[in-house]
Amino acid sequence: MARFKLTVEYHGGPFVGWQRQADGLSVQGVIEAALSKLTRSKATPTVSGAGRTDAGVHATGQVCHCDMPAEWEAFRLSEALNHHVKPHPVSIVEAEKVDDTFHARFSAVRRHYLYRVINRRAPLALDYGLAWKVANSLDVEAMNEAAAMLLGRHDFTTYRSSQCQAASPEKTLDHFSVSHHGDEILFRLHARSFLHNQVRSLVGTLERVGAGKMSVAGPRMALESKDRSACGPVAPPSGLYLTAVDYEDDATSCSVERSRDHDTVSNSADISSSN
């Protein structure tokens, strides 16, 4: 058996999410079906992902691993998989042979998310399904100030889905910043792991700050209340991207985010649920 780490890009629109489900098309299912064609095994090969993204959520740097019963050259494997995942919007950006102790989920030390907001009144054409269009003007500086107040280790009960299955609501948010490029507003979040809907809940709440409907201290006060009803609206999945996953071993590290924004992106387990 040879283990391979795969870096995967996908458009989340057509999928029920990353995770294989009884009904509906999943990213995991598409990759496993492609692997079945390569291994010609009666048993469906399994891929393990670093994070279980929700329906409609995209990825430019998702990581998963698979075990191949025969030797493959990494480049040939990525090329073969890209042929067999067609016509689905999934791309194997890179394949890398790794030690059999590597695990895409449990070996991960940090996950990077990007959320895109297009702040304009006109409807989206090129970015339809790839960002959240917010028509009302947003104060980026106020949102960035509010984001800074949420850094560190906290009980994020306010910002977790009622269906979250994580054993504990405590998480450490290492990086949370808000910046803008023209009418595009970018929310960047880095942490070892996230709760179900945590990123989208945080972004939706900060949008209320940017719109002047909540004070800069409001998201922090909501956090301290540990009350889900204090959370703002959950941002739609279309603007969310899993951009990178970091690992301790430099040989298997995704230290540079693969994202769609236009400036330099900084580097910045239990992931029992998705965002």
C-alpha positions as CSV (number, residue, x, y, z in Angstrom):
1,M,0.0,0.0,0.0
2,A,1.2,3.5,-0.8
3,R,-0.4,6.6,0.8
4,F,-1.0,9.8,-1.1
5,K,-1.9,13.2,0.0
6,L,-4.2,15.0,-2.4
7,T,-4.8,18.8,-2.5
8,V,-8.2,19.4,-4.0
9,E,-10.1,22.3,-5.5
10,Y,-13.8,22.3,-6.0
11,H,-16.9,24.4,-6.7
12,G,-19.4,23.5,-3.9
13,G,-22.5,24.4,-5.8
14,P,-23.5,21.0,-7.2
15,F,-22.6,19.0,-4.0
16,V,-24.3,18.1,-0.8
17,G,-21.0,18.8,0.8
18,W,-17.6,17.1,1.1
19,Q,-18.8,14.1,3.0
20,R,-20.3,11.1,1.3
21,Q,-24.0,10.7,2.0
22,A,-26.7,8.2,1.3
23,D,-28.5,10.7,-1.0
24,G,-26.9,13.4,-3.2
25,L,-23.6,14.0,-4.9
26,S,-20.6,14.6,-2.6
27,V,-17.0,15.6,-3.4
28,Q,-15.7,12.7,-1.4
29,G,-18.0,10.4,-3.4
30,V,-16.7,11.8,-6.7
31,I,-13.1,11.2,-5.8
32,E,-13.7,7.7,-4.5
33,A,-15.5,6.8,-7.7
34,A,-12.5,8.0,-9.7
35,L,-10.2,6.0,-7.5
36,S,-12.3,2.9,-8.0
37,K,-11.7,3.2,-11.8
38,L,-8.0,3.2,-11.1
39,T,-7.8,0.4,-8.6
40,R,-10.4,-1.9,-10.3
41,S,-11.2,-3.2,-6.9
42,K,-14.6,-4.5,-5.8
43,A,-14.2,-2.6,-2.6
44,T,-14.6,1.2,-3.0
45,P,-11.4,3.0,-2.0
46,T,-11.8,5.5,0.9
47,V,-10.5,9.0,1.0
48,S,-10.2,10.9,4.3
49,G,-10.6,14.7,4.2
50,A,-9.1,17.4,6.4
51,G,-12.5,19.1,6.8
52,R,-16.1,18.4,6.0
53,T,-17.4,21.4,4.1
54,D,-21.1,22.0,3.9
55,A,-23.3,22.1,0.8
56,G,-22.4,25.0,-1.4
57,V,-19.0,25.7,0.3
58,H,-16.0,25.8,-2.0
59,A,-12.4,24.8,-1.6
60,T,-9.1,25.8,-3.2
61,G,-6.9,23.9,-0.8
62,Q,-8.8,21.0,0.7
63,V,-6.6,18.1,1.6
64,C,-7.4,14.4,1.7
65,H,-5.4,11.2,1.6
66,C,-5.9,7.8,0.0
67,D,-4.1,4.4,0.0
68,M,-3.3,2.8,-3.3
69,P,-2.8,-0.9,-3.6
70,A,-0.2,-0.5,-6.4
71,E,2.7,1.9,-6.9
72,W,1.8,5.1,-8.6
73,E,3.9,8.1,-9.6
74,A,2.3,11.1,-7.9
75,F,1.9,13.2,-11.0
76,R,0.4,10.3,-13.0
77,L,-2.1,9.7,-10.2
78,S,-3.3,13.3,-10.2
79,E,-3.6,13.3,-14.0
80,A,-5.6,10.0,-13.9
81,L,-7.9,11.3,-11.2
82,N,-8.5,14.5,-13.0
83,H,-9.6,12.6,-16.0
84,H,-12.0,10.4,-14.1
85,V,-13.6,13.1,-11.9
86,K,-15.0,14.8,-15.1
87,P,-17.5,16.4,-15.6
88,H,-17.8,17.4,-12.0
89,P,-16.2,20.7,-10.8
90,V,-13.4,19.0,-8.9
91,S,-9.7,19.3,-9.5
92,I,-6.8,17.4,-8.0
93,V,-4.3,20.3,-7.8
94,E,-1.5,18.2,-6.5
95,A,-0.7,14.6,-5.4
96,E,2.1,13.7,-3.1
97,K,3.3,10.4,-1.7
98,V,3.5,10.5,2.1
99,D,4.3,8.3,5.0
100,D,1.5,5.9,6.1
101,T,1.4,7.8,9.4
102,F,0.1,10.9,7.7
103,H,-3.7,11.5,8.2
104,A,-5.4,14.4,6.4
105,R,-7.6,15.1,9.3
106,F,-5.8,14.1,12.5
107,S,-2.3,15.3,11.4
108,A,-3.6,18.8,10.6
109,V,-2.5,21.6,12.8
110,R,-4.3,24.6,11.2
111,R,-7.1,25.2,8.8
112,H,-7.5,28.4,6.7
113,Y,-10.8,29.8,5.6
114,L,-11.6,32.7,3.3
115,Y,-15.1,34.3,3.1
116,R,-15.9,36.6,0.1
117,V,-18.5,39.4,0.2
118,I,-19.2,41.5,-2.9
119,N,-20.4,44.9,-1.5
120,R,-22.5,46.4,-4.3
121,R,-26.2,46.8,-5.4
122,A,-25.8,45.3,-8.9
123,P,-26.4,41.5,-9.1
124,L,-23.4,39.2,-9.5
125,A,-22.7,37.8,-13.0
126,L,-19.2,36.3,-12.9
127,D,-19.2,35.7,-9.2
128,Y,-22.7,34.3,-8.9
129,G,-22.6,31.4,-6.5
130,L,-19.0,32.2,-5.5
131,A,-19.6,35.1,-3.1
132,W,-22.2,36.8,-0.9
133,K,-23.6,39.9,-2.5
134,V,-24.4,42.5,0.2
135,A,-26.1,45.6,-1.2
136,N,-25.9,48.0,1.8
137,S,-22.6,49.7,2.5
138,L,-20.4,48.0,5.0
139,D,-17.8,49.6,7.3
140,V,-14.7,47.4,6.9
141,E,-12.7,49.1,9.7
142,A,-15.5,48.5,12.2
143,M,-15.8,44.8,11.2
144,N,-12.0,44.3,11.4
145,E,-12.0,45.9,14.9
146,A,-14.8,43.6,16.0
147,A,-13.0,40.5,14.5
148,A,-9.9,41.3,16.6
149,M,-12.0,41.1,19.8
150,L,-12.8,37.5,19.1
151,L,-9.2,36.1,18.8
152,G,-8.0,33.6,21.3
153,R,-9.5,30.6,23.1
154,H,-13.2,30.9,23.9
155,D,-16.4,29.0,24.4
156,F,-18.0,29.6,20.9
157,T,-21.4,28.3,21.8
158,T,-23.0,31.5,20.4
159,Y,-21.4,30.8,17.0
160,R,-21.9,27.0,16.7
161,S,-24.8,25.3,14.9
162,S,-27.4,23.7,17.2
163,Q,-26.6,20.5,15.2
164,C,-22.9,20.7,15.9
165,Q,-21.5,17.4,17.1
166,A,-18.1,18.6,18.5
167,A,-17.4,17.4,22.0
168,S,-16.6,20.9,23.3
169,P,-17.6,24.4,22.1
170,E,-14.1,25.7,23.1
171,K,-11.9,26.6,20.1
172,T,-8.9,28.8,19.6
173,L,-9.2,31.4,16.9
174,D,-5.6,32.2,15.8
175,H,-6.4,34.8,13.0
176,F,-9.5,36.8,12.1
177,S,-9.2,39.8,9.8
178,V,-11.3,41.8,7.4
179,S,-9.9,43.7,4.4
180,H,-11.3,45.0,1.1
181,H,-10.2,45.3,-2.5
182,G,-12.6,47.6,-4.4
183,D,-16.1,46.2,-3.7
184,E,-14.8,42.9,-2.6
185,I,-14.5,42.3,1.2
186,L,-12.4,39.4,2.4
187,F,-12.8,37.7,5.8
188,R,-9.8,35.4,6.7
189,L,-9.9,33.0,9.6
190,H,-7.2,30.5,10.8
191,A,-7.6,28.0,13.6
192,R,-6.7,24.4,14.3
193,S,-10.3,23.4,13.9
194,F,-13.8,25.0,13.7
195,L,-17.2,24.2,15.0
196,H,-20.1,23.5,12.7
197,N,-21.2,26.8,11.0
198,Q,-18.7,28.8,13.1
199,V,-17.1,30.7,10.2
200,R,-20.4,31.6,8.6
201,S,-22.0,32.6,11.9
202,L,-19.0,34.9,12.7
203,V,-19.1,36.5,9.2
204,G,-22.9,37.0,9.4
205,T,-22.6,38.7,12.8
206,L,-19.8,41.0,11.6
207,E,-21.9,42.0,8.6
208,R,-24.4,43.4,11.1
209,V,-21.5,45.5,12.6
210,G,-20.5,46.7,9.1
211,A,-24.1,47.7,8.4
212,G,-24.3,49.7,11.6
213,K,-26.9,47.3,13.1
214,M,-24.6,46.1,15.9
215,S,-21.9,47.9,17.9
216,V,-18.2,46.9,17.4
217,A,-18.3,45.3,20.9
218,G,-21.5,43.4,20.0
219,P,-20.0,40.2,18.6
220,R,-17.7,39.9,21.7
221,M,-20.7,40.5,24.0
222,A,-22.7,37.8,22.0
223,L,-19.7,35.5,22.4
224,E,-19.7,36.0,26.2
225,S,-23.4,35.3,26.4
226,K,-22.9,31.8,25.2
227,D,-26.4,32.1,23.7
228,R,-27.0,31.0,20.1
229,S,-29.9,33.5,19.8
230,A,-27.4,36.3,20.2
231,C,-25.7,35.3,16.9
232,G,-26.4,37.3,13.8
233,P,-27.7,35.7,10.6
234,V,-25.6,32.9,9.3
235,A,-23.8,34.0,6.1
236,P,-24.7,31.9,3.0
237,P,-22.3,29.1,2.0
238,S,-21.6,30.5,-1.4
239,G,-18.9,32.9,-0.1
240,L,-16.9,30.4,1.9
241,Y,-13.7,28.7,0.8
242,L,-11.4,26.2,2.6
243,T,-8.1,27.6,1.3
244,A,-5.4,25.6,3.0
245,V,-4.5,23.1,5.7
246,D,-1.2,23.1,7.5
247,Y,0.8,20.2,8.9
248,E,3.7,20.0,11.2
249,D,6.0,18.2,8.7
250,D,7.2,20.7,6.1
251,A,7.1,17.9,3.6
252,T,3.4,17.8,3.8
253,S,2.5,21.4,4.6
254,C,0.1,23.7,2.8
255,S,1.6,26.8,4.2
256,V,0.4,29.1,1.3
257,E,-3.3,29.6,0.8
258,R,-4.6,28.8,-2.6
259,S,-7.2,31.5,-2.8
260,R,-8.9,33.8,-5.3
261,D,-8.0,37.2,-3.8
262,H,-5.5,39.5,-5.3
263,D,-3.0,40.3,-2.6
264,T,-0.4,38.2,-0.7
265,V,-2.0,35.8,1.7
266,S,-0.4,35.2,5.1
267,N,0.3,31.7,6.5
268,S,-1.5,31.3,9.3
269,A,-7.8,17.3,16.0
270,D,-11.1,17.7,16.1
271,I,-13.0,19.0,13.1
272,S,-16.1,17.1,13.8
273,S,-18.2,19.4,11.7
274,S,-18.2,21.8,8.9
275,N,-18.6,25.5,8.1
